[in-house]
Amino acid sequence: MWNAERPETAKSEERLPTDVYLSFVRSLYGNRSTTVAGIATHIIVSLAIYTKVGDPMFIAFAAMFAAVGAGRVALMRVFDTVDFTGADHAFIWKWEFRYIVGTAIVSLVLGSMAAYSSFAVREYFAEIASIALGLAAMISVVGRNYGSRITVNLMSLLLFGPIAVGLIMTGDPYRALLAVLVIPLVLTTRSMANGVRDFLYQTVLGKRAVLVMAERLDMALNNMSHGLVMLDEDRRIVLANRKVARLFNLKGPEVVHDRKLSVVFRHAVRSGAITRELSNQILNSIDELYDGHRSRCLIKVSDDLYLEFSARRRSGGDGVVLIFENVTARIKADEKINYLARYDSLTGLPNRYHFADLVRDQLAGMDGSDMVALVVIDIDDFKHVNDTLGHVAGDRLLCELSSRLKLVEPHRIISSRFGGDEFVLLIRDADTATDVSRVMGAIFDALSGVYIVQGNKLFASVSAGLVLARRSGFVLDELQIKADLALHESKKRDKNTWTVFAESMDEKYRLRQILKKDLRLAIEQRSLTLVYQPMFSADGLRLARCEALSRWQHPTLGPISPGDYIPLAEEMGIVPLITDFMLQTACRDAASWPGNLAVSVNLSALDLRNRDIVRLVTDALGSSGLAPERLEVEVTESAFVEDAVAARDILNELRMLGVTIAIDDFGTGYSNLSYLNSLPVTKVKIDRSFVRDVTKSSKNFKLLSGIVYLAREMDLEVTVEGVETEEQLRMVCATGHVDLIQGFIFGKPLPKSSIRELAAKSVADTKPASTVVPKGSTSASRIRR
């Protein structure tokens, strides 16, 4: 019986949450005093009726009440010892069922005693007392047994069923009427009990929902990244979260409840969380927020803590909600962004933009006649450091140099880094040349010297350009250009020096800018021209090839030397455009020359870094119809320094086209016989520097002979450049291994038409000539003409 299957009514309880179901069952076993008082009342009434009527049946009823009552009290004590942690509905049902059994027995005995009194005894006191006892028991249905629908239903049925039957069996119509009237009472009692139960159930659910919401709100408040304080109209704290407690070293948010904000901050001061000054600052700011004068304010609590306070008035206007936000990360990020916007991230020096601000602020406090100096400094051969030791080493050198620069008279010098290895300085009080020289000397002494970079000992030097100006005429951008021009002059000299700007530099600069603009236009309009310097056999009879040389006739400045405009083209990065023009023009001109006369075109180091040069050569040969073997390209040894592998690959592709390759200025560059031997080179041109003094000493002649012999041993055809006199020609030919001669001895650069005539004459002239041409010989003189 104690483990009976649950009826459908009981199974409906499974729809209840477990904790709610358990609370209803606990209510059944609660209020023991009422249960004991009820049992005692039942026994006393039964014995009183027995005393009145003397029927021993009422002794039996009293005994049954006593037995069942004892069992119920014992069951309640056992219930108290049960651990319901983790209990499910089935386990709780067992305890509900046990309660139902005891209650049903008591109800059945009470109903039976009332029915017996009405039908069998028919004594007025017994009948009234027993029915009254049953009615009294119904009170417990509403007040104490609402927790179980089954208990309510069984008590109603077992208590009033026998009473109604007993009244009807008396045969008295009035008692029968009373029995009928009992039915509404039963239904009403049952409805009231269920109503109480449903009301309490909804109350429990509501309370539970409130608790869940409160827990969620508490979790949200205490896990939010901001501190929150809610104040009433008296500025007492209505609500605060744990973040506030942690910020101000409080035990918990509950300790500040219903306290004034000023009291809480006094506690924070006493605990050492904040200083008194900071407390006053915060309270004053909160007052402004509270009164609506400000919407938010920022407070610096320490170097590592910034708080932003904001306020929002509560609905109804009876207080405000304060938000304490830790904005340290945002402030630090803003500071970092601001720092990076103003300072160089590598060296910590002011950058270009912040330097301009510092200079403007510095000049604002000076008189118009005060002199200042703007200095531009860069590191000599800094690129070499990057190329040989790597950019990390270059960065370390920049940092070390910047550290030294910061120590040089910081009270009067503003230092900055504009990028790369360029540093710009402003020197105040530059009133005398002596003082400026002293300061510049101090700068150079500090910066030039030995540096230890990544375990490497480096000697670094710097060059500088300087411009002097009065405060009234100071324009940073213009003066920087002038300082750059002065720096350029320092670089053209011995380096490790500084130069003061002179107006002549500005004139040169302006001329350079004009030439740059006009040079680009000249290349676009194809207004450059080519001339050709012939190369003859050593006897001066056979014209073998010509070297194409570009010329520029400026419309207003006249002829511009290649030594002037080629460096400008390199600086502008337009050398490939000139190379393309020369290839197209030289191949077209050479195609019109008689015989197999070849043409030679110079390629720059920039050309050999771009694989597009192969296409340019192919296009020039294709459009002109010139045989590839009649085109020779000349490259200098310095062209292989930066990327010898890439240059070699490009030359190999050109050689596969049939083009011949010559090394120009052989013996003067970064000669490396190992890689020279790996290049597809067939010819070398010995630089004019070996010829210029060849007649002055035997040592010079031996040097020339050694270079020529070395080239011949490598199976290379030898051309000697810069031969201008017959004595030089005789000495060159005396080496015995020269194939071709290029120089004024046989002819200056000529236009293409003159080359065509000279080539025709060279082919027609078949007279033999001596290898060594004596001074005044007719063959050399004839060719020069």
C-alpha positions as a printed Julia matrix, in Angstrom:
785×3 Matrix{Float64}:
   0.0    0.0     0.0
   2.78   2.4     0.89
   4.28   2.12   -2.62
   1.0    2.17   -4.56
   0.87   3.41   -8.14
  -0.02   7.07   -8.4
  -3.58   7.86   -9.56
  -4.12  10.28  -12.42
  -4.83  13.09   -9.96
  -1.47  12.51   -8.31
   0.29  12.22  -11.63
  -0.85  15.72  -12.42
   1.47  16.84   -9.66
   4.35  15.89  -11.88
   3.61  19.05  -13.77
   4.65  20.97  -10.68
   8.3   21.91  -10.29
   9.94  19.5    -7.86
  10.72  22.15   -5.28
   7.13  23.44   -5.34
   5.74  19.92   -5.03
   8.04  19.25   -2.08
   6.94  22.47   -0.37
   3.28  21.34   -0.62
   4.1   17.92    0.89
   6.09  19.61    3.66
   3.0   21.69    4.48
   1.09  18.43    5.09
   3.63  17.3     7.68
   3.91  20.7     9.3
   2.04  22.23   12.29
   2.26  19.16   14.56
   0.46  20.88   17.43
  -2.7   21.18   15.33
  -2.55  17.49   14.46
  -2.03  16.44   18.1
  -4.79  18.81   19.27
  -7.18  17.37   16.68
  -6.43  13.79   17.72
  -6.94  14.67   21.38
 -10.24  16.39   20.58
 -11.44  13.34   18.69
 -10.63  11.07   21.64
 -12.18  13.39   24.25
 -15.44  13.8    22.27
 -15.7   10.04   21.74
 -15.26   9.4    25.46
 -17.75  12.17   26.32
 -20.4   10.57   24.11
 -19.67   7.2    25.68
 -20.16   8.78   29.13
 -23.49  10.21   28.01
 -24.94   7.22   26.14
 -22.89   4.34   27.59
 -22.41   2.72   24.18
 -19.03   0.87   24.15
 -18.77   1.53   20.39
 -17.53   5.0    21.2
 -14.71   3.46   23.27
 -13.74   1.68   20.06
 -13.86   4.94   18.12
 -11.61   6.61   20.73
  -9.15   3.73   20.48
  -9.04   3.98   16.7
  -8.39   7.74   16.95
  -5.61   7.11   19.42
  -3.97   4.38   17.3
  -4.12   6.28   14.03
  -3.03   9.5    15.74
   0.01   7.81   17.24
   0.93   6.4    13.84
   0.62   9.8    12.18
   2.78  11.53   14.8
   5.42   8.84   14.44
   5.33   9.21   10.65
   5.82  12.96   10.99
   8.92  12.43   13.14
  10.39  10.09   10.54
   9.62  12.67    7.85
  11.75  15.18    9.74
  14.8   12.94    9.41
  14.55  12.4     5.65
  17.09  14.21    3.38
  15.16  15.4     0.34
  18.26  16.75   -1.45
  17.95  15.65   -5.06
  14.57  13.99   -4.41
  12.38  13.39   -7.45
   8.59  13.33   -7.8
   8.35   9.56   -7.21
  10.16   9.77   -3.9
   8.08  12.72   -2.71
   4.9   10.92   -3.79
   5.64   8.11   -1.37
   5.5   10.54    1.51
   2.36  12.18    0.2
   0.74   8.75   -0.13
   1.62   7.86    3.48
   0.01  11.05    4.67
  -3.07  10.38    2.55
  -3.53   6.95    4.14
  -3.49   8.3     7.71
  -5.79  11.18    6.86
  -8.22   8.88    5.04
  -8.48   6.54    8.03
  -9.15   9.42   10.41
 -11.78  10.87    8.03
 -13.46   7.49    7.62
 -13.6    6.93   11.42
 -14.99  10.44   11.97
 -17.67   9.99    9.29
 -18.56   6.53   10.56
 -18.9    7.79   14.16
 -21.27  10.58   13.02
 -23.33   8.16   10.89
 -23.5    5.7    13.79
 -24.63   8.45   16.15
 -27.4    9.56   13.75
 -28.7    6.16   12.64
 -27.96   3.74   15.52
 -27.82   5.83   18.71
 -30.19   8.64   17.83
 -29.24  10.49   20.97
 -29.25  14.28   20.64
 -25.81  14.99   22.23
 -24.1   12.12   20.48
 -25.49  13.14   17.11
 -24.71  16.84   17.51
 -21.23  16.22   18.94
 -20.13  13.76   16.28
 -21.46  15.86   13.38
 -19.85  18.97   14.88
 -16.56  17.07   15.15
 -16.8   16.21   11.45
 -17.54  19.81   10.53
 -14.57  20.96   12.61
 -12.36  18.47   10.79
 -13.35  20.07    7.51
 -11.55  23.22    8.64
  -8.26  21.32    8.34
  -9.14  20.44    4.75
  -8.89  24.13    3.85
  -6.31  25.27    6.36
  -3.84  22.37    6.5
  -4.47  19.74    3.82
  -4.66  22.01    0.76
  -1.23  20.72   -0.26
  -2.68  17.45   -1.59
  -5.62  17.31   -3.97
  -6.11  13.61   -3.19
  -6.26  14.3     0.53
  -8.89  17.02   -0.01
 -11.01  14.75   -2.19
 -10.73  11.7     0.11
 -11.43  13.69    3.28
 -14.51  15.24    1.67
 -15.78  11.87    0.5
 -14.92   9.73    3.56
 -15.99  12.36    6.08
 -19.29  13.57    4.65
 -20.31  10.44    2.74
 -21.04   8.4     5.89
 -22.67  11.42    7.57
 -25.09  11.86    4.64
 -25.87   8.14    4.54
 -26.55   8.06    8.3
 -28.87  11.04    8.12
 -30.83   9.59    5.24
 -31.13   6.17    6.91
 -32.9    7.75    9.92
 -35.98   8.13    7.74
 -36.48  11.66    9.04
 -37.16  13.98    6.08
 -35.54  16.91    7.83
 -32.38  14.88    8.45
 -32.52  13.79    4.83
 -32.77  17.44    3.82
 -29.76  18.15    6.02
 -27.88  15.4     4.22
 -28.67  17.01    0.89
 -27.52  20.41    2.18
 -24.22  18.84    3.19
 -23.33  18.35   -0.49
 -22.89  22.1    -1.28
 -20.85  22.42    1.89
 -18.56  19.63    0.76
 -18.18  21.08   -2.71
 -17.56  24.55   -1.33
 -14.97  23.24    1.12
 -13.25  21.3    -1.63
 -13.28  24.35   -3.9
 -11.89  26.56   -1.13
  -9.07  24.11   -0.42
  -8.13  23.87   -4.08
  -8.37  27.66   -4.38
  -6.01  28.09   -1.46
  -3.72  25.54   -3.01
  -3.77  27.22   -6.44
  -3.29  30.65   -4.9
  -0.31  29.5    -2.91
   1.02  27.7    -5.96
   0.87  30.89   -8.02
   2.4   32.8    -5.11
   5.24  30.32   -4.91
   5.8   30.53   -8.66
   5.69  34.32   -8.51
   8.13  34.4    -5.63
  10.29  31.95   -7.44
  10.23  34.1   -10.59
  11.08  37.14   -8.49
  13.98  35.26   -6.92
  15.22  34.12  -10.31
  14.93  37.65  -11.64
  16.64  38.99   -8.53
  19.45  36.45   -8.94
  19.85  37.34  -12.59
  19.82  41.03  -11.8
  22.3   40.47   -9.0
  24.51  38.43  -11.32
  24.23  41.06  -14.04
  25.0   43.88  -11.64
  27.89  42.12   -9.96
  29.43  40.85  -13.18
  29.16  44.04  -15.18
  32.41  45.76  -15.96
  31.13  49.04  -14.55
  30.39  50.08  -11.02
  26.74  51.04  -10.42
  25.21  53.05   -7.59
  21.56  54.05   -7.35
  20.82  57.08   -5.16
  17.49  58.31   -3.81
  16.48  61.95   -3.54
  18.37  62.22   -0.21
  21.53  60.87   -1.92
  21.35  57.66    0.04
  22.5   54.5    -1.66
  19.56  52.36   -2.7
  21.58  49.84   -4.71
  25.25  49.18   -5.4
  27.16  46.34   -7.05
  30.36  44.55   -6.09
  32.45  46.54   -8.57
  31.84  49.64   -6.47
  32.82  47.74   -3.33
  36.09  46.62   -4.95
  36.89  50.06   -6.33
  36.58  51.71   -2.93
  37.8   48.84   -0.71
  34.42  48.03    0.87
  33.49  44.62    2.33
  30.53  44.23    0.01
  27.73  46.16   -1.67
  25.3   45.33    1.12
  27.29  47.36    3.69
  26.64  50.6     1.81
  22.88  50.12    1.51
  20.87  53.07    2.86
  24.04  55.04    3.59
  24.89  58.43    2.25
  27.51  58.58   -0.45
  29.68  60.95    1.58
  29.79  58.42    4.44
  30.9   55.67    2.08
  33.71  57.82    0.69
  34.88  58.71    4.19
  35.18  54.98    4.82
  37.12  54.6     1.57
  39.52  57.34    2.72
  40.03  55.66    6.11
  40.7   52.31    4.43
  43.34  53.89    2.2
  41.49  53.1    -1.02
  41.54  56.78   -2.05
  42.99  60.0    -0.71
  40.93  62.73    0.89
  41.68  65.08   -2.01
  40.53  62.47   -4.5
  37.41  61.81   -2.41
  36.52  65.5    -2.47
  37.16  65.65   -6.22
  34.91  62.66   -6.86
  32.13  63.96   -4.59
  32.24  67.39   -6.25
  32.03  65.75   -9.67
  29.11  63.57   -8.52
  27.35  66.68   -7.2
  27.61  68.22  -10.67
  26.34  65.0   -12.23
  23.51  64.75   -9.72
  22.41  68.34  -10.34
  22.53  67.8   -14.1
  25.34  70.29  -14.74
  27.41  67.59  -16.43
  26.59  64.25  -18.03
  29.96  62.57  -17.39
  33.36  63.31  -15.9
  36.8   61.69  -15.91
  38.76  61.18  -12.68
  42.41  60.07  -12.49
  42.58  57.87   -9.4
  46.21  56.86  -10.04
  48.59  56.36  -12.93
  47.07  52.92  -13.42
  43.41  53.74  -12.78
  41.12  56.19  -14.56
  37.4   56.28  -13.72
  34.7   57.85  -15.82
  31.5   58.81  -13.98
  28.18  59.23  -15.74
  24.69  59.83  -14.36
  21.13  59.23  -15.44
  18.15  60.47  -13.5
  15.7   57.78  -12.41
  12.16  57.79  -13.78
  10.03  60.01  -11.57
  12.99  62.21  -10.76
  13.5   60.74   -7.28
  17.21  60.05   -7.59
  19.93  59.15  -10.07
  21.85  56.12  -11.26
  25.64  56.62  -11.23
  27.9   54.54  -13.45
  31.58  54.15  -12.45
  33.5   52.9   -15.5
  37.15  51.86  -15.43
  38.41  53.49  -18.61
  42.12  52.95  -17.93
  42.58  50.74  -21.0
  40.86  53.31  -23.2
  42.89  56.19  -21.78
  46.13  54.22  -22.13
  45.21  53.33  -25.71
  44.39  56.98  -26.45
  47.68  58.03  -24.89
  49.54  55.46  -26.96
  47.79  56.57  -30.15
  48.53  60.17  -29.27
  52.16  59.28  -28.55
  52.55  57.39  -31.83
  50.97  60.33  -33.65
  53.59  62.68  -32.22
  56.71  60.57  -31.65
  58.81  58.21  -33.69
  58.04  54.68  -32.46
  61.62  53.49  -32.97
  63.72  56.24  -31.38
  61.23  58.09  -29.19
  62.14  61.41  -30.84
  59.41  63.78  -32.01
  58.23  62.99  -35.52
  57.82  65.41  -38.39
  54.39  66.69  -37.28
  55.15  67.06  -33.58
  58.47  68.71  -34.41
  56.55  71.37  -36.33
  54.33  71.93  -33.27
  57.32  72.15  -30.94
  59.08  74.58  -33.26
  55.97  76.73  -33.49
  55.67  76.84  -29.69
  59.37  77.62  -29.35
  59.25  80.46  -31.86
  56.17  81.97  -30.24
  58.24  83.04  -27.26
  61.06  84.61  -29.28
  61.66  88.06  -30.7
  61.51  88.56  -34.44
  65.23  89.36  -34.6
  66.36  86.23  -32.74
  68.41  83.79  -34.82
  67.78  80.08  -35.06
  69.44  77.29  -37.0
  67.66  74.42  -38.73
  69.88  71.37  -39.18
  69.29  68.25  -41.28
  71.51  65.27  -40.41
  71.83  61.83  -41.91
  74.14  58.88  -41.32
  76.91  58.34  -43.85
  76.61  55.03  -45.73
  73.67  53.94  -43.59
  72.36  51.81  -46.44
  75.57  49.79  -46.24
  74.78  48.92  -42.62
  71.31  47.67  -43.59
  72.66  45.71  -46.54
  75.49  44.01  -44.66
  74.12  43.57  -41.12
  70.37  43.7   -41.72
  67.63  46.18  -40.9
  67.48  45.14  -37.24
  71.08  46.26  -36.82
  70.24  49.45  -38.7
  67.37  50.12  -36.3
  69.63  49.57  -33.3
  72.15  52.03  -34.73
  69.38  54.61  -35.15
  68.3   54.11  -31.53
  71.85  54.43  -30.19
  72.51  57.53  -32.25
  69.2   59.07  -31.1
  70.12  58.43  -27.46
  73.36  60.35  -27.94
  71.6   63.13  -29.82
  69.13  63.7   -26.96
  72.01  64.5   -24.6
  73.47  67.34  -26.67
  72.35  70.65  -25.12
  68.69  69.57  -24.73
  67.81  72.99  -23.24
  68.32  74.72  -26.6
  68.05  71.96  -29.21
  64.82  70.33  -30.37
  65.66  67.02  -32.05
  63.41  64.92  -34.28
  63.5   62.02  -36.69
  61.71  62.51  -39.99
  62.19  58.95  -41.22
  64.95  56.65  -42.39
  68.27  58.05  -41.16
  67.14  61.68  -41.47
  67.2   63.78  -38.3
  66.1   67.41  -38.13
  67.14  69.81  -35.35
  66.25  73.32  -34.31
  68.98  75.24  -32.46
  67.96  78.3   -30.48
  70.09  81.39  -29.89
  72.17  80.85  -33.03
  73.42  84.43  -32.86
  77.1   83.97  -33.71
  78.95  81.77  -36.16
  81.35  80.78  -33.38
  78.58  79.51  -31.16
  76.88  77.63  -34.02
  80.22  76.02  -34.9
  80.68  74.99  -31.28
  77.22  73.4   -31.09
  77.68  71.61  -34.41
  81.06  70.38  -33.21
  79.44  69.01  -30.06
  76.79  67.25  -32.17
  79.37  65.67  -34.46
  81.58  64.66  -31.53
  78.6   62.94  -29.92
  77.27  61.2   -33.01
  80.41  60.22  -34.92
  82.34  57.37  -33.41
  82.22  53.71  -32.49
  78.89  51.95  -31.87
  78.4   48.42  -30.58
  75.42  46.97  -32.43
  74.42  43.34  -31.87
  77.98  42.51  -30.87
  79.43  44.26  -33.92
  81.75  47.24  -33.57
  80.74  49.88  -36.1
  82.22  53.26  -36.87
  79.49  55.67  -37.89
  79.77  59.22  -39.08
  77.17  61.79  -40.04
  76.81  64.64  -42.5
  74.68  67.71  -42.0
  73.26  70.73  -43.73
  72.47  73.91  -41.81
  70.51  77.04  -42.57
  70.36  80.16  -40.4
  67.24  82.32  -40.19
  65.67  85.03  -38.1
  62.53  84.29  -36.15
  60.57  86.73  -38.3
  61.48  84.93  -41.54
  61.21  81.35  -40.3
  59.19  79.08  -42.62
  59.9   75.47  -41.74
  59.23  73.83  -45.11
  61.31  76.35  -47.02
  64.2   76.21  -44.58
  64.18  72.43  -44.59
  64.64  72.44  -48.35
  67.62  74.76  -47.95
  69.1   72.62  -45.19
  68.68  69.58  -47.46
  70.56  71.38  -50.2
  73.38  72.12  -47.77
  73.36  68.45  -46.72
  73.64  67.48  -50.37
  76.76  69.62  -50.66
  78.23  67.89  -47.58
  77.59  64.5   -49.17
  79.33  65.57  -52.37
  82.45  66.39  -50.37
  84.22  64.12  -47.91
  81.17  63.35  -45.72
  81.44  63.51  -41.92
  81.1   67.26  -42.28
  78.5   70.0   -42.22
  77.74  72.81  -44.63
  75.95  76.13  -44.17
  73.39  76.95  -46.81
  74.35  79.57  -49.42
  72.03  81.19  -51.94
  74.04  79.65  -54.78
  72.8   76.27  -53.62
  69.25  77.47  -54.03
  70.02  78.54  -57.56
  71.47  75.11  -58.3
  68.41  73.52  -56.75
  66.03  75.58  -58.84
  68.02  74.71  -61.94
  67.85  71.02  -61.03
  64.09  71.25  -60.66
  63.79  72.9   -64.07
  66.03  70.29  -65.63
  64.04  67.47  -64.05
  60.78  68.79  -65.43
  62.23  69.48  -68.87
  64.08  66.14  -68.98
  60.86  64.21  -68.43
  59.23  66.27  -71.17
  62.2   65.69  -73.49
  61.95  61.92  -73.02
  58.19  61.96  -73.62
  58.64  64.03  -76.8
  61.64  61.98  -77.96
  63.73  65.14  -78.27
  66.92  63.49  -77.01
  69.39  62.58  -79.76
  72.1   59.98  -80.19
  75.68  60.29  -81.36
  78.05  57.43  -81.91
  81.72  57.11  -80.97
  83.54  54.71  -83.28
  85.72  51.8   -82.15
  88.52  50.86  -84.51
  90.89  48.01  -84.8
  94.29  48.77  -83.34
  95.71  49.6   -86.79
  93.03  52.24  -87.26
  91.76  50.77  -90.53
  88.69  48.73  -89.59
  85.61  50.32  -88.0
  84.18  47.48  -85.9
  81.35  49.05  -83.86
  80.1   52.31  -82.4
  79.0   53.22  -78.9
  75.65  55.03  -78.73
  75.77  58.13  -76.54
  72.72  60.24  -75.68
  72.69  64.02  -76.05
  70.22  66.64  -74.87
  69.91  70.04  -76.48
  67.87  72.11  -74.04
  65.7   74.72  -75.81
  66.94  77.6   -73.61
  70.0   76.33  -71.75
  71.68  74.76  -74.76
  73.51  71.43  -74.64
  73.26  69.61  -71.29
  76.04  67.2   -70.42
  75.07  63.54  -69.83
  77.05  63.84  -66.62
  74.38  66.3   -65.46
  71.12  64.83  -66.72
  71.81  61.09  -66.33
  72.13  61.42  -62.49
  68.89  63.4   -62.56
  67.22  60.57  -64.49
  68.52  58.05  -61.96
  67.15  60.2   -59.14
  63.79  60.42  -60.9
  63.72  56.71  -61.71
  63.28  57.29  -65.47
  66.54  55.72  -66.66
  64.61  52.78  -68.21
  62.77  55.28  -70.42
  66.09  56.64  -71.71
  67.36  53.08  -72.19
  64.27  52.22  -74.24
  64.76  55.32  -76.39
  68.44  54.51  -76.96
  67.76  50.86  -77.85
  65.04  51.74  -80.35
  67.03  54.57  -81.94
  70.43  52.83  -81.97
  69.05  49.62  -83.49
  67.15  51.56  -86.15
  70.23  53.63  -87.04
  72.6   50.64  -87.05
  70.27  48.76  -89.38
  70.97  51.47  -92.0
  74.74  51.15  -91.75
  76.67  49.12  -94.31
  78.29  45.78  -93.61
  78.12  44.19  -90.2
  78.92  47.34  -88.24
  77.66  46.78  -84.68
  76.27  49.25  -82.16
  76.84  49.28  -78.42
  74.29  50.55  -75.86
  74.94  51.07  -72.16
  72.63  49.46  -69.57
  72.45  50.88  -66.06
  72.33  48.98  -62.78
  68.64  49.91  -62.6
  68.01  48.22  -65.94
  69.54  44.99  -64.65
  67.12  44.94  -61.71
  64.11  44.88  -64.02
  63.42  41.86  -66.19
  61.51  44.14  -68.53
  64.86  45.03  -70.16
  64.76  41.71  -72.06
  61.44  42.74  -73.63
  62.82  46.19  -74.51
  65.8   44.65  -76.3
  63.6   42.14  -78.11
  61.2   44.89  -79.22
  64.07  47.09  -80.46
  65.59  44.27  -82.5
  62.21  43.24  -83.87
  61.08  46.71  -84.9
  64.42  47.64  -86.52
  65.25  44.31  -88.17
  68.81  44.5   -86.8
  70.57  41.16  -86.4
  71.05  40.38  -82.66
  74.81  39.83  -83.09
  75.14  43.45  -84.25
  73.85  44.71  -80.88
  76.17  44.87  -77.92
  75.09  45.92  -74.4
  77.62  47.37  -71.98
  77.26  46.99  -68.22
  79.52  48.2   -65.42
  80.84  45.93  -62.7
  78.96  47.95  -60.07
  75.68  46.76  -61.62
  76.24  43.34  -60.02
  76.73  44.51  -56.45
  73.15  44.53  -55.18
  71.8   41.39  -56.86
  74.4   39.54  -58.88
  72.13  36.5   -59.39
  69.27  38.52  -60.9
  71.69  40.48  -63.12
  73.33  37.26  -64.3
  69.94  35.73  -65.19
  68.97  38.79  -67.24
  72.31  38.81  -69.09
  71.94  35.11  -69.84
  68.54  35.78  -71.42
  70.03  38.58  -73.5
  72.92  36.36  -74.59
  70.45  33.69  -75.66
  68.9   36.27  -77.96
  72.3   36.56  -79.7
  73.24  39.91  -78.17
  76.89  40.29  -77.09
  77.77  41.42  -73.55
  80.65  43.72  -72.6
  81.91  44.85  -69.19
  82.41  48.62  -69.26
  85.05  50.43  -67.17
  86.76  47.09  -66.48
  89.21  47.2   -63.58
  87.64  50.17  -61.77
  84.57  48.6   -60.19
  83.88  45.91  -57.58
  85.82  43.3   -59.55
  85.14  39.74  -58.49
  86.67  37.28  -60.92
  84.59  34.37  -59.58
  81.24  35.87  -60.57
  82.72  37.6   -63.62
  83.72  34.18  -64.89
  80.13  32.98  -64.45
  78.64  35.78  -66.57
  77.97  35.41  -70.33
  80.51  38.15  -71.07
  82.53  38.1   -74.28
  84.2   41.5   -74.13
  85.67  44.0   -71.71
  86.32  47.73  -72.08
  89.3   48.94  -70.08
  88.64  52.28  -68.44
  90.35  55.44  -69.65
  91.96  55.89  -66.2
  94.49  53.19  -67.11
  95.41  55.04  -70.33
  95.57  58.63  -69.09
  99.01  58.29  -67.41
 100.32  55.26  -69.26
 103.09  57.29  -70.9
 104.36  58.77  -67.63
 105.89  55.68  -66.0
 106.65  52.06  -66.64
 104.57  51.18  -63.59
 101.48  52.56  -65.23
 102.28  50.65  -68.41
 102.7   47.42  -66.45
  99.37  47.99  -64.74
  97.67  48.45  -68.13
  99.45  45.44  -69.54
  98.39  43.32  -66.55
  94.74  44.26  -66.92
  94.84  43.53  -70.66
  96.66  40.24  -70.1
  94.14  39.18  -67.44
  91.23  39.83  -69.79
  92.89  37.9   -72.64
  93.58  34.97  -70.31
  89.83  34.86  -69.64
  89.24  34.67  -73.43
  87.66  38.08  -73.49
  87.89  40.54  -76.38
  89.61  43.74  -75.2
  88.63  47.31  -76.04
  90.6   50.22  -74.57
  88.79  53.51  -73.97
  90.08  57.06  -73.79
  93.0   56.85  -76.21
  93.62  60.45  -77.29
  97.24  60.75  -78.37
  99.44  58.78  -80.72
 101.86  58.09  -77.87
  99.05  56.57  -75.83
  98.04  54.55  -78.87
 101.57  53.24  -79.28
 101.76  52.18  -75.62
  98.33  50.52  -75.76
  99.26  48.59  -78.87
 102.53  47.62  -77.24
 100.6   45.41  -74.82
 100.04  43.13  -77.81
  96.58  41.96  -76.85
  94.2   44.86  -77.66
  91.41  44.21  -80.14
  89.72  47.6   -80.43
  90.55  51.22  -79.68
  88.0   53.87  -78.66
  88.97  57.49  -78.25
  89.56  60.84  -79.84
  92.69  59.45  -81.53
  90.35  57.89  -84.1
  87.33  60.12  -83.82
  84.9   62.01  -81.63
  81.21  61.02  -81.26
  79.46  61.54  -84.61
  75.85  61.68  -85.83
  74.43  58.63  -87.57
  74.93  60.03  -91.08
  78.64  60.59  -90.48
  78.95  57.06  -89.11
  77.39  55.72  -92.32
  80.0   57.6   -94.42
  82.83  56.54  -92.11
  81.74  52.92  -92.25
  81.64  52.98  -96.05
  85.12  54.48  -96.18
  86.44  51.93  -93.66
  85.13  49.05  -95.77
  86.69  50.5   -98.94
  90.11  51.07  -97.32
  91.97  47.76  -97.5
  95.49  49.05  -97.03
  97.55  47.14  -94.4
  98.65  49.08  -91.33
 101.3   48.53  -88.75
 100.07  47.29  -85.37
 102.05  50.0   -83.62
 101.26  53.31  -85.24
 104.18  55.73  -85.0
 103.62  59.29  -84.06
 102.51  61.27  -87.09
 101.67  58.22  -89.2
  99.25  58.8   -92.03
  96.81  56.03  -91.05
  95.88  57.51  -87.67
  95.81  61.01  -89.05
  93.65  59.93  -91.95
  91.03  58.34  -89.72
  90.86  61.38  -87.42
  89.97  63.55  -90.33
